[in-house]
Amino acid sequence: MKDNMSNLIEDLFHGNLRLDESIQPKQAEYREINSQISDIMQNYKAMLPDAEYDALEQLTDLIGRSTSMYVEAAFEQGFRTGGRLIIEILRKG
């Protein structure tokens, strides 16, 4: 167990721990939803003048950035909650 922990600590120190790159939602419809989003955006690109499509892309980029910030905050909160849970378990053990 110690070797796994020291590798994790080293990876964290060296910036090699990229949890966001290994996230794969388990819901079966995840890929289908992303495919639908891509198809809809392609339809808008074909229908809209360039300026309007650029505005739509800017909106979707902002939504993506906002969602990423929310997910980051949720991760941090979950991590802190897990840490507090471990501390409580160890104190009472």
Steps between C-alpha positions, in 0.01 A plus 500: 500500500785736578640473144163594347465794736852630431437472123178696543679766703782520242250524216317778682826686569619475139164598356441157345167439671233601248173362631299702248655301214381167638136591566258286302134543596329164548165598354441322171352810339810718561656442158165526326432836664841631392435374148165681496666821622757476223230436236291795621802731496583390144139573398522848651832557325334420166192714573640809669710782363859487627454783753196335657667158509806657664271651767343157557845342530601769749189419706572126499863568597384711795257226606785248480727720711225553756429126515872425546518742791195339660643150455831614651321644803293181536818290485668715765195479725480123458870462570475711815195308616683171443798631697278609789331159493836322526607726789175431682536125448859502624411708809225261601695186412 
